[in-house]
Every structure is written in C-alpha cells, then in structure tokens.
Amino acid sequence: MKTLKAIAPNVRSIPLVNSWFAHPYLVSPLTFGLYTKHAHLPMLDSFVEDPAQHLESARIPELLGGPFINYDGDPADMERFRDGTRERCAQHLRSADAIGAMYQMLMTQAKGAGVPGLYAQIDPQIRHGVDLSYDLCKQPVARFIESVFYDSPLYDRSLQTCVLEKASYEQRTFVLSTPQIRHKGDTVELRLPFGDPLWNELYGGTEDAGGLLERLRGHLADPRRELPLLEGMLGERAAQAGRNAIPADSVRIRYLGHACVLMESAGVSILIDPLISYPGESAIDHYTFDDLPPRLDYVLITHPHQDHIVFETLLRLRSKVDCVVVGRAGGGNLQDISLKLMLHKTGFERVVELGEYETLEFAGGRIIGAPFYGEHADLDIRTKLAFGVQMHDANCLFFADSNPPAPEFYEPLRKMMPRVDCLFLGMECVGAPATWLYGPMLQKMLTRGEDQSRRLDGCDSAKALNMHRFFNPERLFVYAMGAEPWLTHITSIMYSEESTQFKEARIVEKQLRTEGRQADVLFGKMELIL
C-alpha cells in the first residue's frame, strides 16, 4: 500500500494569532484590534504591574478562565511582548480606536437626520468598510463590510503562526488568557499563515517529505534546531484509511467528545463541530483523528464560539473536507463576523451558508438549518444554526448550546422532521457572563447585574425535559458539557458531578430512564448503529 508522510497523529498543531490561541474573533481583522486593545493589553499591563497576583489567581481552580496570565518565566519577557504588541499591532489598535470613536459619534450626533455628512468624521482606515443607516426605531446602525477589512493591511497574515508539539497526558493549561511566548525545546513554531496550501501537505500527506521540509525551512525561526524536530514529527500515513467499515444499509453515529459527532453511511460522512483529541493525550478511551474516514463530505459548525469552531482541529482536517456548512451571517454587525469569509481566507474552498429552515440535499438525505436561540448573551448574532440531519432512515437533531424560550419555537422543525431518532442537547446551563467573550466589542459597558443576567448558557433540566417531550426522540444525548480533559484548556470547565450543570443533566437522565426512555450524559466516546 502506498504511504504518505504527514504530521504524526500524536502531534498537536496549536494555531496562534500574535501568540494568542486562535479563535474567530482573533482571526477576523474586524475584531482582532478590539480584542488586542480591550482584552490582551489590559491583561498584560496588569501582569507587568503584579505578576505574583496573576500567578496566584491562575492557580485557583475557581478562577480558571479568568483574566489572569499564567506565566512563571521572567516577567520582563511579558513586558517585552506587551511593548512589541503595541508596535506590531499599531494599525489594529488604531482601528479599534476608530471603531469606538465612530460609535460615540453616532450616539451623540445621529438623532434622525441624514447620515451622509457623518462619514467624513470616520477614520479613513475604516471609513470605506462602513455603511451607516438607521433602524426603524431611529437608532443609528453601522454595518461593517467585512471583506474590505480582509483585503486591507488589517488582515496581517504574518501574525498567524502554529506551534507543533507532541501530545502528552499532562493537562494543558488554560490558553485563552495567556499568550504563548515561551515554547519548550522540543516544539516547533511554524510561521505559516493558516490559509497556506502547505498545511494540506503537512496534514494530508505528501510523497515528497524532503521537498516539503525544505519549503518549510524559511518559515522556521531557527531552522538548524527546528527542522530535525519537524522531520521527527512526520510519520507514515496510509493513503487509504481502513478503520471505518460501516455495516451495509446502516448509519453509524460516533461521539468524539464535547459537541463533536460523526454521522456516516456507506456513501456520506458528516462531522459536526470538530474538536478532536490526540492519541496519548488522555487515559479516557476516546476517538482520535485516526478514527475519521478518509473524506469528510460535510463539516457542520453550529456557532462561532471557541469550543465549536476550533482551528486546531479544522486546519488539520482541511485537506479531507469537501464542504463546510455554517449559519448565514446577518451582514455586518460587529459581533456577527462571517464564518464563510473567515473559512475561505483560511483555505477552505467550499463553504455554504445555510439559513434558518433551509435545507442542503445530498444523496440519501439532507441537512436542515434551524434557529439557534439564546446562549449568545442576547446579542444579534446570526451566524449560528442548530442542525437536523436526515441520513437514510436515521434522523438526528444537534442543538449544541441552543437555549430556546420554549420548545414550541421549533414547531417548523418538528414538521420537517416529525420522527427523531437522536436528540443531542447541550446542558452547560451555567455559562459565562456576556463580557467574558463579548466584552472587548461592547461599545456601552454593562452593569454587573446586566452582565450576570446575559449568559452563554444552554438548557437546564426543565427546558431539556420540555424539549424531549416536544420532539419525543427515541434517544436523548446530553453533550457539549465541556468536561472531557482534552478541552479544558479552552473551556476552563473541570468535570465534577457536584457542579450545577452535571446535577441538572443527571436529573434529566434519571427522570427519562425512570419513564423507560433512553437518555445518556455523554462523556469521552460513544458509538451507535442505526
């Protein structure tokens, strides 16, 4: 059998933007400057002022996920990084100032009269990417034309890098509040933009490993040291995978952790919210990249939170993905960045936006887009979808963290899918407050009470039971709880049966089992043949 050289299955590939763990609001040039100005630099300033307090706070389990930099090296390293950020990202910081000044101008001057005269007051750096208007309540609106920002110097691909390291059982530290400025001696940092086609060869395999390494030489900080390490991270990979045989006329469902589920039939494979662990990373039995089929016909992304659109996984899968399906962005809200545009810029050739209650047909089935209610801190974000997947005789619903006001809001979906085999429902019902994720973009600060009332939360037990009664599925699977040990570095959730979300999930599981129904709180892995 012909073999290819590719990054070995046990090698992590950690994408970074300006040394921070890459997530959608850092990749988009529209929001990167806001995050740098209002999140990263304040944390860096605070750390430089009192490093000991940050280290102490970062090691308190209850404060995991807070704005504390966990760096035990020389504090002067972080000070130099902060000063370098101000220089490197000067144009991004200017764009953040320009966005803030524009909103302030609109709030004070746009009272109902015509807006054409206001454009002259907008910084030229962003002026041509903004469309001003009013809503029907006479409130001023700024619509951002995001493609303009991607085609400007604000989309600085030189800030995109990737650290390669061997996976280990050592727990990964929380990464969203600490820049990765110090790397171990056995790691490799590739200064290669996410959209570069060389990633397809690194992940997908090449017969010319020597030629590939030579082409990557110029993307290494220290080729003499890192090139041999990179070569050692390559392994032989069979051109055709043989571990995924499926019984004839059947549909196989595999749970890979968190909100990641794979549906396969003999002819089609669909992966939802890819977040995949590595071999040698956890003692818990789990699926890895080796358990995926050689091709993924569709990858479905429910929403743009960092535990659902995970570039660490997506870039590794890119060479085998035919089509990515995302929700249709609203068309210019600052917080509603376009996943389609972002994925195109990071090398995915075919990306389809699906609207609510629109369908995408494939041989033997269809994908249904459904509204994704709640969980986004009551902000107008539309690039999000719950999904229904009909594959042959199997009907599954994937709600991720959707938190609807009432199940009846899904009556159109129930008409489109009256029989449900599997209902996957997120029950992380605690959730972070609005400012945890969206704070850097807010143009009016929330009071503490407002912030605490606007959560990034899923269903509690009462809502979950009501959803079950409404759809009456054969099986209910509670998932997307953020508890598997290979993702606490981005969720900050430590698994405990005493936590509120797991108590609520167990209530649902116990109640439905008492009624003779199948219900399971998923953890680690699961396989089901329908």
Secondary structure, 3 states (H helix, E strand, C coil): CCEEEEECCCEEEEEEECCEECCHHHHCCCCHHHHHHHHHHHHHHHHHHCHHHHHHHHCCHHHCCCCCCCCCCCHHHHHHHHHHHHHHCHHHHHHHHHHHHHHHHHHHHCCCCCCHHHHHHCCHHHHCCEEEEECCCCCEEEEECHHHHHCCCCCCHHHEEEEEEECCCCCCCCCCCCCCCCCCCCCEEECCCCCCCHHHHHHHCECCHHHHHHHHHHHECCHHHHHHHHHHCEEEEECCCCCCCCCCCCCEEEEEECCEEEEECCCCEEEECCCCECCCCCCCCCCEHHHCCCCEEEEECCCCCCCCCCHHHHHHHHHHEEEEEEECCCCCCCCCCCHHHHHHHCCCCCEEEECCCCEEEECCEEEEEECCCCCCCCCCCCCCCEEEEEECCEEEEECCCCCCCCHHHHHHHHHHCCCCCEEEEECCCCCEEHHHHHHHHCCCCCCHHHHHHCEECCCCHHHHHHHHHHHCCCEEEEECCCCCCCCHHHHCCCCCCCCHHHHHHHHHHHHHHHCCCEEEECCCCEEEEC
